[in-house]
Amino acid sequence: HTCGWVVGSDPCNVVLFPGDFSRHLRDHGVHGNNAATMSCGWVACDAPQMNRGNMLRHVFEVHLELRFECPDCGMSFSRRNSLNNHRR
């Protein structure tokens, strides 16, 4: 996946494995679960402001479109905990 977070006037464009995005987004100021709100810095994103903890989830679900597929039935989920709840 390619990072689309805008730095200056251009997208970051660093290519990363999905597991490396959380750490990489810290370089862009996205970390923690504090109540401070921020705007999404992804190219052309007009999502409303959200706290930093939700921003990470937003990037994974909306921009990276990461999905977690159930090995039992094939349904897919945008969040791992939703898959885990489904499998119980």
C-alpha positions, -999 to +999 in steps of 0.1 A: +000+000+000+011+035-007+008+063+019-014+091+006-009+114+036-002+149+022+032+163+034+036+200+023+017+199-010+025+163-022+014+129-010+040+110+011+040+080-014+060+057+008+051+021+000+045+000+031+031-033+042-002-029+061+014-039+094+038-010+091+012+018+086+005+024+123+041+032+130+045+052+098+014+074+105+031+084+138+055+104+116+025+122+103+012+129+139-014+102+140-011+083+173-027+079+207-063+080+217-064+115+231-094+137+227-076+162+205-092+163+170-075+164+137-084+164+100-075+135+078-044+144+058-050+118+031-052+131-005-087+144-013-103+132+020-131+154+033-139+133+063-150+154+094-124+159+121-119+130+145-097+121+174-063+106+167-073+071+178-102+071+153-080+085+126-059+054+125-090+033+121-103+056+095-071+053+074-072+015+076-109+012+068-114+039+042-081+046+025-063+013+027-095-007+025-081-035+046-106-063+051-106-093+074-122-124+059-138-151+079-122-185+071-154-203+079-180-185+057-160-159+036-177-128+050-154-098+052-151-072+078-134-038+080-123-044+116-106-075+132-127-073+163-159-075+142-145-107+126-137-120+160-172-112+173-187-129+142-167-161+148-179-165+184 
